[in-house]
């Protein structure tokens, strides 16, 4: 069950990247995410190391979630059920390694794994922004977002490579409260609502302790993934990202 929860999390990110892979090149070296434009009132969470523990509910399945991030470099995800870890992922700017303990299988390679499993490509920056509730900037610097303000909410939208992206930013907190991305061709769509903002001990920026992700692929019924964080620590310590392949595991192609 836990591997399906974690794959549901990755599914949300893949819907964000549902256009041609050439639009989203990967690189072997960590690259900093693009800065937030001056006109956009969002404040991204700044850190070196982040760890978060909580629960994830994907459709009728639930489990524990453990996430570690080294900013713009590594995302480490572990999902477990009743104390048993069933899924672990180690994701960098140019590689994806996934350990499926329930089926004694593993994958090690590039982002083609997620594209093959879910039919759409994904990038590191997209997954990182989704997990943190950060502003998702256009990939191309030539794309200028449309910005409007109504009451206490700023709406930022842009279209790029067939993707329609809209973000609602709560001006009082300076944080994204909703992200919607739709592919105009496939109609794949993801909507993420962020709530339960709480201040972190070592960072003044409020962090959303609940993220509700609604996934819509084509005409299929939408699926819902809810992540509820229990503990979030920023720069408390230098984190480790353990990942190794046990003997006897079959490699997936």
Secondary structure, DSSP 8 states (H G I E B T S, - for coil): -HHHHHHHHHHHHHHHT-S-GGGS---SS--------TT--------SEEEEEEEEEETTEEEEEEEEEETTTEEEEEEEETTEEEEEEEEESS-EEEEETTTTEEEEESTHHHHHHHSS---HHHHHHHHHT-----SSTT---EEEEETTEEEEEEEETTEEEEEEEETTTTEEEEEEEEETTT--EEEEEEEEEEEETTEEEEEEEEEEEEEE-TTS--EEEEEEEEEEEESSS---------TT-EE--
